[in-house]
Amino acid sequence: MGSNLYVLLKQKQFTLGEYESLVLKYGLSGVWDALIQLLKELGIEEFGNKYVDFYDIGRLYEIGLAVENKYSKKEAGKYYTPKDVSDLMADLLIENSDINHIADVGCGCGNLIIEVLQKIKDKSDLLFKTISHEIYIYDLDKTAIKICKARISVLFNLHENNIHAVCGDFLSKKVKIPEDCYIISNPPYSQIKVIDSGWEFKSAITESKDLYVGFIEKMIRNAKKAVIVSPQSYIVGSKFSGIRKILFESGCGEIYSFDNVPGTLFNGRKQGVFNTNTANGVRASVLVFNKSETKGYHLTHLIRFKTDEREKIININYVKNQLGLVAQDLTRPLKCFKELEDFVYSVRSNKTFEDLVEKKISEQNSKYCVHINSSARYFIVGSAKELNRNGNIDLYAKDEKSFYLLYALLNSSYAYLWWRMFDGGILVPKNLLLQIPLPRKCVFDSHTVDFCKEMIRNENKYLVYKKNAGIMQESIKFPNKYREELNKMMFGDVCFELIHSNKELL
């Protein structure tokens, strides 16, 4: 069958439709065995002209995975790494590094390892020659491993026997990484139910039940340096406290966080999904880990960018310039604009919004309720009016003063700032709101209360409606001038406008 398929691919015009038909008929591994043979025979340029560009091989393979088995792709959490993200990660790995062993964990079709090797070769032929016998790739997918080996071999004119390929369960005790290795990785993202008894490190993955957490733990316990792209959930979720503790105790580094609106780090479209939302909505982060006696991590704010800004944003010079100046211990890391760090650390106190709220509703406090729309992207709104919508959060203040303070902090930029630092997803959970620290320093007087009363009188004036799942949802959208006035009144000239923008380059 292989030789027949090779002849068929060589003779026929190659289109995406033809590729999908061949995958259904001959299977993904059979099609790629033939394509690999053609890549080796034709070389990169001719293969790219006739079949697929060398740097789009990962995307084509992912399409094939979706065609062959939508469910296995969805469960395996396979997403190829875009070239600009690979380029950024490679720059971060080789920066200030004396690389001896290089490994790509969850290598897929090899986008990451290829970028690293290319940069090393461009930097020094001698260094490339030194590490050319110390290349390690790991993946569970034997076809992806074959593609990765072939691409490295053809691009760099290396014999495939020099490339150490391990096909199997990376978390297994049997799978070893060279000690003090330099690792680059885009690990698989999926939840798991059962912890395998044969896995080497199980503490963090047992707590989180997220596969990528197990990969991160094994990598950092073996690496001298690692650059890992993954969902940023491990930075904020309580169930990820174990992996954060291991990261902090093992060394130091940087964490670059990216929002998923309006642009997303994993650009392009998901293949083989079962709903109409085909955008890849992962809110990603890039972790740089260094084994060190020094402790602490510098974080960026939650970086937002429009598609047309992508080239300016996804590069090492820009993202490094966004790192905060404070080295954090990762207990409860803050994704803070460096321009706002002085403000954040000067106002943070041990008291929180929870200190303003009664847990039980009584006749006394029922009239002091602030209603919050739990959906927040660019601002948070609190109202005295109960809104006709799904997804409301009700906070019952202890007394009248607490009510107006809550109302002011929610409708200023203050609560929104902390939400973006703590999380910044789509929804604002009630428990997150309650954990926002009360400002140690802010002006809250009769003038502020009067301004809040004016806003309450005007709530009906600024009602807006949007249909969601066939149901009209009621919201309030105050003009920006209200928020800006509250900010100035309570906090002076703090540069809050940074956090509300949907782009980086103002």
VENSULJO-V965578 format. One record per residue. RES is the residue in one small letter. OMEGA is omega in radians with two decimals (NA if undefined). NEAR is the number of other C-alpha atoms within 12 Angstrom. Layout:
BEGIN
RES | OMEGA | NEAR
RES | OMEGA | NEAR
END
This chain:
BEGIN
m | -3.10 | 16
g | -3.11 | 21
s | 3.10 | 17
n | 3.13 | 16
l | 3.08 | 28
y | 3.13 | 24
v | 3.14 | 17
l | 3.13 | 21
l | -3.11 | 32
k | -3.05 | 23
q | -3.04 | 13
k | 3.00 | 15
q | -3.04 | 16
f | 3.07 | 21
t | 3.12 | 16
l | 3.11 | 19
g | 3.11 | 15
e | 3.12 | 19
y | -3.13 | 33
e | 3.11 | 26
s | 3.13 | 20
l | 3.10 | 30
v | 3.13 | 31
l | -3.07 | 21
k | -3.01 | 18
y | -3.09 | 27
g | -3.05 | 26
l | -3.10 | 33
s | 3.12 | 28
g | 3.13 | 28
v | -3.08 | 37
w | 2.99 | 38
d | 3.13 | 30
a | 3.14 | 33
l | 3.10 | 42
i | 3.10 | 38
q | 3.13 | 27
l | 3.09 | 33
l | -3.14 | 36
k | -3.08 | 29
e | -3.02 | 17
l | -3.03 | 19
g | -2.98 | 26
i | -3.02 | 30
e | -3.11 | 19
e | 3.09 | 17
f | 3.12 | 27
g | 3.14 | 20
n | -3.03 | 17
k | -3.00 | 23
y | -3.13 | 32
v | 3.09 | 27
d | -3.10 | 19
f | -3.07 | 35
y | 3.05 | 31
d | -3.12 | 25
i | 3.14 | 33
g | 3.13 | 34
r | 3.14 | 32
l | 3.12 | 34
y | 3.12 | 42
e | 3.06 | 38
i | 3.12 | 33
g | 3.07 | 37
l | -3.12 | 39
a | 3.14 | 31
v | -3.06 | 29
e | -3.10 | 28
n | -3.12 | 22
k | -3.04 | 21
y | -3.10 | 17
s | 3.12 | 20
k | -3.12 | 28
k | -3.10 | 25
e | -3.11 | 21
a | 3.12 | 27
g | -3.07 | 33
k | 3.03 | 40
y | -3.13 | 44
y | -3.09 | 43
t | 3.12 | 43
p | -3.03 | 31
k | -3.11 | 30
d | 3.07 | 25
v | 3.07 | 39
s | -3.14 | 38
d | 3.10 | 30
l | -3.10 | 38
m | 3.11 | 44
a | 3.09 | 43
d | -3.13 | 32
l | -3.12 | 39
l | -3.05 | 43
i | 3.13 | 36
e | 3.10 | 24
n | -3.07 | 11
s | 3.04 | 23
d | -2.94 | 20
i | 3.06 | 33
n | 3.05 | 28
h | 3.13 | 37
i | -3.12 | 46
a | 3.00 | 48
d | -3.10 | 50
v | -2.99 | 51
g | -2.92 | 48
c | -3.06 | 48
g | -3.12 | 45
c | 2.93 | 44
g | -3.12 | 49
n | -3.06 | 44
l | -3.09 | 45
i | 3.12 | 48
i | 3.13 | 41
e | 3.14 | 37
v | -3.11 | 41
l | 3.14 | 45
q | -3.14 | 27
k | 3.09 | 27
i | 3.14 | 31
k | 3.11 | 21
d | -3.10 | 16
k | -3.06 | 16
s | 3.07 | 17
d | -3.14 | 16
l | 3.11 | 12
l | 3.12 | 24
f | 3.14 | 27
k | -3.12 | 24
t | -3.07 | 20
i | -3.07 | 28
s | 3.07 | 34
h | -3.08 | 23
e | 3.13 | 29
i | -3.10 | 42
y | 3.09 | 41
i | -3.07 | 47
y | 3.02 | 44
d | 3.08 | 37
l | -3.04 | 27
d | -3.05 | 32
k | 3.10 | 26
t | 3.10 | 34
a | 3.09 | 39
i | 3.12 | 38
k | -3.14 | 37
i | -3.13 | 40
c | 3.14 | 44
k | -3.12 | 41
a | -3.13 | 38
r | 3.12 | 42
i | -3.10 | 41
s | -3.09 | 30
v | -3.07 | 26
l | -3.02 | 27
f | 3.12 | 29
n | 3.12 | 20
l | 3.05 | 24
h | -3.08 | 19
e | 3.13 | 26
n | 3.12 | 18
n | -3.10 | 22
i | -3.10 | 31
h | -3.09 | 32
a | 3.11 | 38
v | 3.12 | 32
c | -3.11 | 28
g | -3.12 | 24
d | -3.08 | 26
f | -3.09 | 37
l | -3.12 | 36
s | 3.07 | 24
k | -3.10 | 17
k | -3.10 | 15
v | -3.06 | 27
k | 3.04 | 29
i | 3.07 | 34
p | -3.11 | 24
e | -3.14 | 21
d | 3.14 | 25
c | 2.97 | 36
y | -2.97 | 44
i | 2.98 | 52
i | -3.00 | 54
s | 2.87 | 50
n | -3.01 | 46
p | 3.11 | 43
p | -3.12 | 38
y | 3.01 | 33
s | 3.08 | 26
q | -3.13 | 21
i | 3.14 | 21
k | -3.04 | 13
v | 3.06 | 16
i | -3.09 | 23
d | -3.12 | 21
s | -3.13 | 12
g | -3.14 | 15
w | -3.03 | 26
e | -3.13 | 26
f | -3.00 | 32
k | -3.01 | 29
s | -3.06 | 27
a | -3.11 | 31
i | 3.08 | 35
t | 3.13 | 27
e | -2.98 | 26
s | -3.02 | 29
k | 3.07 | 26
d | -3.03 | 35
l | -3.06 | 40
y | 3.12 | 39
v | 3.07 | 43
g | 3.09 | 40
f | -3.13 | 44
i | -3.10 | 47
e | -3.10 | 39
k | -3.13 | 38
m | -3.05 | 47
i | 3.09 | 42
r | -3.12 | 33
n | -2.98 | 30
a | 2.89 | 39
k | 3.05 | 34
k | 3.11 | 42
a | 3.01 | 48
v | -2.97 | 46
i | 3.02 | 48
v | -3.07 | 49
s | 2.99 | 43
p | -3.10 | 40
q | -3.13 | 37
s | -3.11 | 32
y | -3.14 | 44
i | -2.93 | 43
v | -3.00 | 29
g | 3.13 | 26
s | -3.12 | 23
k | 3.11 | 22
f | -3.10 | 34
s | -3.13 | 27
g | -3.14 | 30
i | 3.09 | 39
r | 3.11 | 40
k | 3.12 | 29
i | 3.11 | 32
l | -3.09 | 43
f | -3.09 | 34
e | -3.04 | 26
s | -3.12 | 30
g | -3.07 | 31
c | 3.13 | 32
g | -3.07 | 40
e | 3.05 | 44
i | 3.13 | 46
y | -3.06 | 48
s | -3.10 | 49
f | 3.05 | 46
d | 3.08 | 41
n | 2.98 | 31
v | -0.16 | 30
p | 3.07 | 26
g | -3.13 | 30
t | -3.07 | 35
l | 3.07 | 46
f | -3.07 | 36
n | -3.12 | 33
g | -3.02 | 23
r | 3.05 | 23
k | 3.12 | 29
q | 3.02 | 33
g | 3.11 | 28
v | -3.00 | 24
f | 3.10 | 14
n | -3.05 | 9
t | 3.12 | 11
n | -3.08 | 12
t | 3.09 | 15
a | 3.09 | 23
n | -2.95 | 30
g | -3.13 | 24
v | 2.99 | 31
r | -2.92 | 34
a | 2.99 | 38
s | 3.01 | 36
v | 3.14 | 47
l | 2.98 | 41
v | -3.12 | 42
f | 3.04 | 44
n | 3.04 | 39
k | -3.01 | 30
s | 2.98 | 21
e | 3.07 | 14
t | -3.11 | 18
k | 3.04 | 24
g | -3.10 | 32
y | 3.03 | 37
h | -3.08 | 36
l | 2.94 | 41
t | 2.92 | 41
h | 3.10 | 41
l | -2.99 | 46
i | 3.07 | 47
r | 3.10 | 40
f | 3.03 | 29
k | -3.07 | 26
t | -3.09 | 23
d | 3.06 | 17
e | -2.94 | 22
r | -3.08 | 27
e | -3.13 | 22
k | -3.05 | 19
i | -3.03 | 30
i | 3.03 | 39
n | -2.97 | 25
i | -3.09 | 26
n | -3.12 | 16
y | -3.02 | 20
v | 3.13 | 37
k | 3.11 | 30
n | 3.13 | 22
q | -3.10 | 34
l | 3.06 | 32
g | -3.10 | 33
l | -3.09 | 25
v | 3.05 | 28
a | -3.02 | 27
q | -3.09 | 32
d | 3.10 | 27
l | 3.04 | 35
t | 3.02 | 26
r | -3.01 | 26
p | -3.13 | 37
l | 3.07 | 40
k | -2.94 | 44
c | 2.93 | 40
f | -3.12 | 38
k | 3.12 | 31
e | -3.10 | 24
l | -3.09 | 31
e | -3.14 | 31
d | 3.13 | 17
f | -3.06 | 25
v | -3.08 | 33
y | 3.10 | 24
s | -3.09 | 16
v | -3.06 | 25
r | 3.13 | 23
s | 3.13 | 18
n | 3.09 | 15
k | -3.11 | 17
t | 3.09 | 26
f | -3.13 | 35
e | 3.12 | 24
d | 3.13 | 25
l | -2.92 | 32
v | 3.01 | 34
e | 3.12 | 25
k | -3.14 | 19
k | 3.13 | 15
i | 3.12 | 18
s | 3.10 | 16
e | -3.10 | 14
q | -3.03 | 15
n | -3.08 | 24
s | 3.14 | 23
k | -3.13 | 22
y | -3.10 | 31
c | 3.00 | 37
v | -3.14 | 39
h | -3.08 | 36
i | 3.02 | 40
n | -3.04 | 37
s | 3.09 | 32
s | -3.09 | 29
a | 3.04 | 29
r | -3.03 | 27
y | 3.06 | 32
f | 3.03 | 40
i | 3.11 | 42
v | 2.98 | 43
g | -3.11 | 44
s | 3.00 | 42
a | 3.13 | 36
k | 3.04 | 30
e | -3.03 | 27
l | 3.12 | 28
n | -3.06 | 20
r | 2.98 | 26
n | 3.03 | 22
g | 3.05 | 23
n | 2.97 | 29
i | 3.13 | 29
d | 3.07 | 35
l | -3.12 | 40
y | -3.09 | 37
a | -3.10 | 34
k | -3.10 | 29
d | -3.05 | 25
e | -3.14 | 22
k | 3.12 | 24
s | 3.13 | 28
f | -3.09 | 35
y | 3.08 | 40
l | 3.08 | 42
l | -3.12 | 45
y | -3.11 | 44
a | -3.10 | 48
l | 3.13 | 45
l | -3.08 | 40
n | 2.93 | 43
s | 3.09 | 43
s | -2.96 | 37
y | -3.11 | 44
a | 3.14 | 43
y | 3.10 | 40
l | -3.10 | 43
w | 3.08 | 44
w | 3.13 | 40
r | 3.13 | 40
m | -3.14 | 35
f | -2.99 | 36
d | 3.10 | 39
g | -3.13 | 44
g | 3.14 | 32
i | -3.07 | 23
l | 3.06 | 26
v | 3.14 | 34
p | -3.13 | 26
k | -3.09 | 23
n | 3.08 | 22
l | 3.10 | 29
l | -3.09 | 39
l | -3.12 | 30
q | 3.11 | 26
i | -3.11 | 38
p | 3.01 | 30
l | -3.12 | 32
p | 3.11 | 28
r | -3.14 | 20
k | 2.99 | 17
c | 3.13 | 28
v | 3.07 | 21
f | -3.05 | 29
d | -3.09 | 17
s | 3.11 | 16
h | 3.11 | 18
t | 3.13 | 31
v | 3.13 | 26
d | 3.14 | 20
f | 3.08 | 28
c | 3.12 | 35
k | 3.09 | 22
e | 3.11 | 22
m | -3.13 | 33
i | 3.11 | 30
r | -3.08 | 16
n | -3.08 | 20
e | -3.13 | 28
n | -3.11 | 21
k | -3.04 | 16
y | 3.06 | 21
l | 3.07 | 23
v | -3.08 | 19
y | 3.11 | 17
k | -3.13 | 17
k | 3.10 | 13
n | -3.10 | 13
a | 3.06 | 9
g | -3.10 | 7
i | 3.11 | 12
m | -3.14 | 15
q | -3.11 | 21
e | 3.10 | 27
s | 3.02 | 33
i | 3.07 | 34
k | 3.12 | 28
f | 2.98 | 28
p | -3.11 | 21
n | -3.07 | 21
k | 3.10 | 18
y | 3.14 | 28
r | -3.12 | 35
e | 3.14 | 27
e | 3.08 | 27
l | 3.12 | 38
n | -3.10 | 32
k | -3.09 | 24
m | -3.03 | 28
m | -2.97 | 31
f | 3.11 | 29
g | -3.00 | 18
d | 3.10 | 16
v | -3.02 | 27
c | -3.09 | 24
f | -3.02 | 34
e | 3.11 | 28
l | -2.96 | 27
i | -3.08 | 36
h | -3.07 | 31
s | 3.07 | 23
n | 3.10 | 26
k | -3.10 | 28
e | -2.97 | 31
l | -3.07 | 19
l | NA | 13
END
